[in-house]
Amino acid sequence: MSTARRLFTLELSKEDMKFSAGHFTIFSATERERLHGHNFAVQVVIEARMQGNGMGFDYGIYKRRIRELCDAWDEYFILPTRSPYLQLEEAGEHIYALFNGDRIPFLRKDVLLLPIENATVEEFAYLFLQQLMQDEAELERLEIEGLQVKVFSGPGQCGSARWVRAA
């Protein structure tokens, strides 16, 4: 019998792991969606090694982090700071999104600027994943072998990002 500890998979998707946000998706230098919003749901899948006593680790740590991230993004209009097609201009209490000749005004206090190329579920999932992976020592200590984040913009529609520990 192998002495390697078995892997387990834990899926976290609670009712309060969500955020409501406005956005628009940019399709090209001249095409974008109209301003709108979603109630985004977040699901995280963790693959780790069993640590004994019939369990992996206290996953309450990740439930708290997911909720904190959701709370930090909740009730904002999300604008990407790395889009090749969108320029942002700050003037006092306002941020202006400059796109294809349009100057779209927002109150600064209503905007969340994220280091992404586009305000899409794919980018949200990747950024969420990066934020959950910040503590490399903890990933090692908890023997986490993989993480996957899914961000849903509605039932049956999500973007996901995944990390797997290198062999």
C-alpha positions as CSV (number, residue, x, y, z in Angstrom):
1,M,0.0,0.0,0.0
2,S,1.3,3.5,-0.9
3,T,2.4,5.8,1.9
4,A,1.4,8.9,-0.2
5,R,-1.3,10.9,1.5
6,R,-4.5,10.9,-0.5
7,L,-5.9,14.0,-2.2
8,F,-9.3,15.5,-1.4
9,T,-11.3,18.1,-3.2
10,L,-13.3,20.8,-1.4
11,E,-15.8,23.0,-3.1
12,L,-16.9,26.3,-1.5
13,S,-19.9,28.1,-2.9
14,K,-22.0,29.6,-0.2
15,E,-25.0,32.0,-0.6
16,D,-23.0,34.9,0.7
17,M,-20.0,34.4,-1.6
18,K,-21.2,36.9,-4.1
19,F,-20.8,40.5,-5.2
20,S,-23.0,42.9,-7.2
21,A,-21.2,45.1,-9.6
22,G,-21.6,47.2,-12.7
23,H,-19.4,46.8,-15.8
24,F,-19.2,46.8,-19.5
25,T,-17.2,44.3,-21.7
26,I,-15.0,45.8,-24.4
27,F,-15.0,43.7,-27.6
28,S,-12.6,45.8,-29.8
29,A,-11.3,49.4,-30.2
30,T,-14.8,50.4,-31.4
31,E,-17.3,48.0,-29.8
32,R,-18.4,47.6,-26.2
33,E,-21.4,46.6,-24.2
34,R,-23.7,49.1,-22.7
35,L,-23.3,49.8,-19.0
36,H,-25.0,47.1,-16.9
37,G,-24.5,45.0,-13.8
38,H,-24.8,41.4,-12.4
39,N,-25.0,39.6,-9.1
40,F,-21.8,37.6,-9.5
41,A,-21.5,34.4,-7.6
42,V,-18.1,33.0,-6.6
43,Q,-17.1,29.3,-6.2
44,V,-13.7,28.1,-5.1
45,V,-12.5,24.5,-5.6
46,I,-9.5,23.5,-3.4
47,E,-7.5,20.3,-4.0
48,A,-5.2,19.4,-1.1
49,R,-3.6,16.5,0.8
50,M,-5.3,14.9,3.8
51,Q,-3.5,16.0,6.9
52,G,-4.9,13.4,9.3
53,N,-7.9,13.0,11.5
54,G,-10.0,12.5,8.4
55,M,-9.7,16.1,7.2
56,G,-7.5,18.3,5.2
57,F,-7.4,21.7,7.0
58,D,-9.7,24.3,8.5
59,Y,-11.2,25.6,5.3
60,G,-12.9,28.4,7.3
61,I,-9.8,30.4,6.4
62,Y,-10.8,30.4,2.7
63,K,-14.5,31.0,3.4
64,R,-13.5,34.2,5.2
65,R,-11.1,35.3,2.5
66,I,-13.6,34.7,-0.3
67,R,-16.3,36.7,1.6
68,E,-13.8,39.5,2.2
69,L,-12.9,39.7,-1.5
70,C,-16.6,39.7,-2.4
71,D,-17.3,42.4,0.1
72,A,-14.4,44.5,-1.3
73,W,-15.9,44.3,-4.8
74,D,-19.5,44.7,-3.8
75,E,-21.6,47.6,-5.2
76,Y,-19.0,49.2,-7.4
77,F,-18.7,49.9,-11.0
78,I,-15.6,47.9,-12.1
79,L,-13.2,49.5,-14.6
80,P,-10.1,47.8,-16.0
81,T,-6.8,49.7,-15.7
82,R,-4.9,47.6,-18.3
83,S,-7.2,47.7,-21.3
84,P,-5.5,48.7,-24.6
85,Y,-8.8,50.3,-25.7
86,L,-9.8,52.2,-22.6
87,Q,-8.2,55.2,-21.0
88,L,-9.0,56.5,-17.6
89,E,-8.9,60.1,-16.6
90,E,-9.2,61.3,-13.0
91,A,-10.5,64.8,-12.3
92,G,-11.4,65.6,-8.7
93,E,-14.4,63.5,-7.6
94,H,-14.8,62.0,-11.0
95,I,-13.2,59.3,-13.1
96,Y,-13.8,59.4,-16.9
97,A,-13.7,56.3,-19.0
98,L,-12.5,57.3,-22.5
99,F,-13.6,54.8,-25.2
100,N,-13.9,55.3,-28.9
101,G,-14.6,59.1,-28.6
102,D,-17.0,58.7,-25.7
103,R,-16.1,60.3,-22.3
104,I,-18.2,58.3,-19.7
105,P,-18.3,60.0,-16.3
106,F,-18.3,58.1,-12.9
107,L,-18.1,59.3,-9.4
108,R,-14.7,58.2,-8.0
109,K,-16.4,56.8,-4.9
110,D,-18.5,54.4,-7.0
111,V,-15.7,53.0,-9.1
112,L,-13.3,50.1,-8.4
113,L,-10.2,50.1,-10.6
114,L,-8.9,46.6,-11.1
115,P,-5.5,45.6,-12.7
116,I,-7.2,43.7,-15.5
117,E,-7.5,44.1,-19.3
118,N,-11.3,43.8,-19.4
119,A,-14.2,43.6,-17.0
120,T,-15.1,39.9,-17.7
121,V,-15.8,36.9,-15.6
122,E,-12.6,35.3,-16.9
123,E,-10.5,38.3,-15.6
124,F,-12.4,38.4,-12.3
125,A,-11.8,34.7,-11.8
126,Y,-8.1,35.1,-12.5
127,L,-7.7,38.1,-10.2
128,F,-9.6,36.4,-7.4
129,L,-7.3,33.3,-7.8
130,Q,-4.2,35.5,-7.7
131,Q,-5.4,37.1,-4.5
132,L,-6.2,33.7,-2.9
133,M,-2.7,32.5,-3.7
134,Q,-0.7,35.5,-2.2
135,D,0.5,33.5,0.8
136,E,2.7,30.9,-0.8
137,A,4.0,29.6,2.6
138,E,0.4,28.9,3.6
139,L,-0.3,27.0,0.4
140,E,2.7,24.9,1.1
141,R,1.9,24.4,4.8
142,L,-1.7,23.3,4.1
143,E,-0.5,21.1,1.2
144,I,-2.8,22.7,-1.3
145,E,-2.1,21.1,-4.7
146,G,-4.6,23.1,-6.8
147,L,-7.1,26.0,-6.7
148,Q,-9.8,26.8,-9.1
149,V,-12.0,30.0,-8.9
150,K,-15.3,30.3,-10.9
151,V,-17.1,33.6,-11.2
152,F,-20.7,33.3,-12.4
153,S,-22.5,36.2,-14.0
154,G,-25.7,34.2,-13.9
155,P,-26.9,30.6,-13.6
156,G,-24.9,28.3,-16.0
157,Q,-22.5,31.0,-17.1
158,C,-19.1,31.5,-15.6
159,G,-15.4,32.1,-16.2
160,S,-12.8,30.2,-14.3
161,A,-9.1,30.3,-13.5
162,R,-7.0,27.4,-12.2
163,W,-3.6,26.9,-10.5
164,V,-2.0,23.5,-10.1
165,R,1.3,23.0,-8.1
166,A,4.2,22.1,-10.4
167,A,5.4,18.6,-10.0
